[in-house]
Amino acid sequence: MKYVPDAAGERRFAGDLTVDREGVDGLLSELDEYAVEQALRIAEASEDGAEVTVVTMGPEDAREAVAKGLRMGADRGVHVEDGALHGSDVMGTSLVLARAVEKAGFDLVVCGMASTDGGTGVLPALLAERLGVAQVSLLSEVSVAGGVVRGRRDGDSASEVLEAVLPAVVSVTDQSGEARYPSFKGIMAAKKKPVVSWDLDDLGVDAGEVGSAGAWTVVDSAVERAARGAGTVVKDEGEGGRQAGAFLAERKFV
């Protein structure tokens, strides 16, 4: 679960060209809410008392992402926090999350299809590779039975039904099912649910493998986006269609 800057806010880079996470309100990435929902549905349908653990990596404020998952119904939370994580790209993030998932113990890891800030969409694949398990991605429907995870992936012209033997990693899309709203009972119960905090030492990760020092990708430069100019107004006095057509043709839209 990723704690991200609110997309409705004014997002920008900080002085070190990492995403400014202090100058804007944060929240649980909307796409990760679908993952929590599917994890809860799988646990509710299980007959062996399956538990849902929500895991996040980030600064102190990221604990709110864990709290949101617990309020939705997850059983426990894990928050990985360490100053050396600042500036981590998806490679460092996948390493830390893989170690955290291994330490927490798992049968199935459920991820959102992408984060709403970075948007790479490759974390589930990297996580599966680091964990040494199968991955089934971009599912709009998912279920677990008999030690097998099964799901449907919808394409432009066809749908596929895929499955993998547990343990496994899956990612779900925003078409997988509306995420539930926390109930008053869930909000109150979340206050008593356990949340553990781990740092890099707890996970056996060297600081040089994460953060800006260990990043495989960096931002070299950034400039403010130019202010949006006034649009072209076409007044229809009998020639509006021709003017609109000429405008589109000039810009090679038609």
Wavefront OBJ file of the C-alpha trace (Angstrom):
o trace
v 0.000 0.000 0.000
v 1.504 3.322 -1.045
v 1.013 6.680 0.646
v 0.994 9.239 -2.169
v 0.497 12.991 -2.632
v -3.151 13.873 -3.212
v -3.677 14.131 -6.984
v -6.126 16.964 -6.361
v -3.362 19.054 -4.790
v -0.548 21.032 -6.392
v 2.090 18.363 -6.888
v 5.692 19.393 -7.476
v 9.313 18.372 -6.993
v 11.285 19.162 -3.857
v 14.705 20.833 -3.995
v 16.501 17.504 -4.517
v 14.205 16.654 -7.465
v 12.305 13.988 -5.575
v 8.531 14.229 -5.236
v 7.537 16.830 -2.647
v 5.646 14.811 -0.044
v 5.601 17.469 2.658
v 4.094 20.410 0.811
v 0.887 18.574 -0.124
v -1.628 16.386 1.675
v -1.153 12.642 1.320
v -3.469 9.638 1.211
v -3.580 5.949 0.374
v -3.175 5.492 -3.394
v -6.660 4.945 -4.793
v -5.526 2.014 -6.928
v -4.229 0.249 -3.819
v -7.691 0.455 -2.246
v -8.856 -2.052 -4.860
v -6.063 -4.402 -3.789
v -7.128 -4.155 -0.141
v -10.716 -4.862 -1.143
v -9.799 -7.989 -3.080
v -7.550 -9.238 -0.273
v -10.410 -8.813 2.177
v -12.845 -10.647 -0.114
v -10.419 -13.551 -0.504
v -9.944 -13.769 3.276
v -13.700 -13.611 3.887
v -14.280 -16.459 1.419
v -11.564 -18.675 2.905
v -12.331 -21.519 5.262
v -9.010 -21.561 7.098
v -9.094 -18.206 8.880
v -6.951 -16.283 6.413
v -5.576 -12.968 7.662
v -4.843 -9.776 5.755
v -1.675 -7.827 6.520
v -1.221 -4.406 4.933
v 2.348 -3.274 4.258
v 3.667 0.172 3.394
v 7.057 1.837 3.060
v 7.494 5.542 3.655
v 7.967 8.357 6.176
v 5.968 8.753 9.372
v 2.883 10.053 7.559
v 2.719 6.836 5.521
v 1.379 5.151 8.636
v -1.972 6.663 7.641
v -2.045 4.318 4.634
v -1.777 1.367 7.011
v -4.480 2.854 9.222
v -6.831 3.149 6.233
v -6.326 -0.523 5.410
v -7.014 -1.524 9.006
v -10.177 0.569 9.064
v -11.327 -1.210 5.913
v -10.912 -4.551 7.701
v -7.303 -5.753 7.474
v -6.030 -7.638 10.544
v -2.596 -6.125 11.080
v -0.160 -3.670 9.566
v 3.532 -3.272 8.789
v 5.194 0.120 8.337
v 8.762 0.253 7.037
v 10.333 3.604 7.909
v 13.963 4.647 7.626
v 15.570 7.962 6.691
v 17.838 6.170 4.216
v 14.786 5.258 2.093
v 14.354 8.837 0.854
v 14.782 8.965 -2.914
v 14.214 5.235 -3.484
v 13.046 4.270 -6.963
v 10.988 1.200 -7.830
v 14.054 -1.076 -7.633
v 14.850 -0.089 -4.065
v 11.187 -0.100 -3.114
v 10.688 -3.630 -4.450
v 13.698 -4.861 -2.477
v 12.449 -3.409 0.805
v 8.875 -4.599 0.303
v 10.053 -8.095 -0.635
v 12.075 -8.339 2.577
v 9.118 -7.025 4.595
v 6.705 -9.501 2.997
v 9.109 -12.372 3.672
v 9.511 -11.316 7.288
v 5.753 -10.968 7.784
v 5.013 -14.291 6.072
v 2.660 -14.714 3.118
v 0.698 -17.008 0.847
v -0.576 -14.365 -1.549
v 0.526 -10.778 -2.174
v -2.152 -8.514 -3.680
v -1.011 -5.243 -5.272
v -2.690 -2.385 -7.054
v -1.990 -2.125 -10.784
v 0.160 1.014 -10.324
v 0.674 3.917 -7.941
v -0.977 7.242 -8.647
v 2.301 9.165 -8.274
v 5.044 7.094 -9.932
v 2.776 5.093 -12.217
v 5.433 2.624 -13.434
v 3.190 -0.404 -12.917
v 6.190 -2.759 -12.639
v 6.396 -3.199 -8.864
v 4.279 -6.413 -8.732
v 6.558 -8.094 -11.294
v 9.710 -7.012 -9.461
v 8.240 -8.163 -6.165
v 7.415 -11.597 -7.572
v 10.925 -11.924 -9.014
v 12.560 -11.027 -5.703
v 10.288 -13.421 -3.803
v 10.860 -16.200 -6.346
v 7.154 -16.841 -6.927
v 4.736 -16.649 -9.851
v 2.869 -13.459 -10.699
v -0.510 -12.922 -12.360
v -1.062 -9.277 -13.226
v -3.817 -6.820 -14.168
v -6.733 -8.916 -12.972
v -10.269 -7.587 -13.033
v -11.483 -10.659 -11.140
v -9.578 -12.822 -8.662
v -10.290 -15.787 -6.353
v -8.372 -18.442 -4.421
v -9.292 -22.113 -4.015
v -7.339 -25.295 -3.427
v -3.998 -23.547 -3.155
v -4.423 -21.857 -6.548
v -5.089 -18.202 -7.339
v -7.250 -17.717 -10.412
v -8.198 -14.496 -12.197
v -9.474 -12.831 -15.342
v -7.452 -10.315 -17.327
v -9.450 -8.190 -19.762
v -7.820 -6.973 -22.971
v -9.061 -4.774 -25.791
v -10.441 -7.666 -27.818
v -10.478 -10.678 -25.496
v -10.303 -11.837 -21.885
v -7.892 -14.412 -20.468
v -8.349 -16.667 -17.458
v -5.024 -17.171 -15.659
v -3.951 -19.095 -12.589
v -0.900 -19.769 -10.462
v -0.066 -22.073 -7.580
v 0.435 -20.319 -4.240
v 2.527 -18.622 -3.017
v 2.119 -15.938 -5.658
v 1.848 -12.214 -6.388
v -1.144 -10.693 -8.177
v -2.105 -7.166 -9.176
v -5.695 -6.024 -9.625
v -7.202 -3.238 -11.718
v -9.736 -0.577 -10.849
v -12.373 -2.803 -12.476
v -11.979 -5.563 -9.890
v -14.653 -4.264 -7.511
v -15.517 -1.080 -5.668
v -13.491 -0.644 -2.484
v -15.576 -0.626 0.681
v -15.920 2.389 2.953
v -14.725 1.873 6.529
v -17.675 1.403 8.881
v -17.860 3.013 12.317
v -17.250 -0.435 13.812
v -14.226 -0.889 11.567
v -12.834 2.515 12.499
v -13.092 1.763 16.203
v -11.688 -1.771 15.838
v -8.685 -0.495 13.861
v -7.417 1.383 16.912
v -6.699 -1.933 18.646
v -5.102 -3.763 15.716
v -1.335 -4.362 15.826
v 1.035 -2.330 13.652
v 4.757 -3.108 13.659
v 7.449 -0.675 12.511
v 10.625 -1.950 10.873
v 13.727 -0.180 9.602
v 16.448 -1.348 7.227
v 18.364 -3.119 9.967
v 15.276 -5.153 10.838
v 15.026 -6.269 7.210
v 18.738 -6.839 6.609
v 18.878 -4.241 3.818
v 22.030 -2.168 3.280
v 21.401 1.587 3.027
v 23.506 1.707 -0.143
v 20.939 -0.456 -1.951
v 18.079 2.001 -1.474
v 17.419 5.723 -1.401
v 19.052 8.102 -3.855
v 22.374 6.264 -3.491
v 20.935 2.981 -4.718
v 18.435 4.328 -7.262
v 18.645 3.012 -10.817
v 16.680 6.023 -12.101
v 17.053 9.701 -11.207
v 15.539 13.008 -12.316
v 18.263 15.156 -13.888
v 16.255 18.361 -14.204
v 12.746 19.761 -13.986
v 11.075 23.007 -14.962
v 7.731 24.508 -14.047
v 5.010 23.721 -16.529
v 4.147 26.728 -18.657
v 0.951 28.537 -17.748
v -1.975 27.497 -19.863
v -2.732 30.050 -22.547
v -6.107 31.258 -23.694
v -7.920 29.010 -26.134
v -9.095 29.896 -29.623
v -12.724 31.004 -29.754
v -14.660 30.319 -32.950
v -17.780 32.421 -33.372
v -20.258 30.717 -35.624
v -21.600 33.316 -38.020
v -22.188 30.850 -40.808
v -18.556 29.758 -41.193
v -18.018 28.125 -37.788
v -17.657 24.632 -39.202
v -15.044 25.688 -41.731
v -13.085 27.621 -39.106
v -13.129 24.659 -36.709
v -12.029 22.319 -39.505
v -9.192 24.632 -40.502
v -8.071 24.932 -36.882
v -7.903 21.131 -36.498
v -6.221 20.630 -39.867
v -3.563 23.250 -39.070
v -2.591 21.261 -35.997
v -2.789 17.968 -37.902
v -5.606 16.618 -35.733
v -7.552 15.663 -38.873
l 1 2 3 4 5 6 7 8 9 10 11 12 13 14 15 16 17 18 19 20 21 22 23 24 25 26 27 28 29 30 31 32 33 34 35 36 37 38 39 40 41 42 43 44 45 46 47 48 49 50 51 52 53 54 55 56 57 58 59 60 61 62 63 64 65 66 67 68 69 70 71 72 73 74 75 76 77 78 79 80 81 82 83 84 85 86 87 88 89 90 91 92 93 94 95 96 97 98 99 100 101 102 103 104 105 106 107 108 109 110 111 112 113 114 115 116 117 118 119 120 121 122 123 124 125 126 127 128 129 130 131 132 133 134 135 136 137 138 139 140 141 142 143 144 145 146 147 148 149 150 151 152 153 154 155 156 157 158 159 160 161 162 163 164 165 166 167 168 169 170 171 172 173 174 175 176 177 178 179 180 181 182 183 184 185 186 187 188 189 190 191 192 193 194 195 196 197 198 199 200 201 202 203 204 205 206 207 208 209 210 211 212 213 214 215 216 217 218 219 220 221 222 223 224 225 226 227 228 229 230 231 232 233 234 235 236 237 238 239 240 241 242 243 244 245 246 247 248 249 250 251 252 253 254
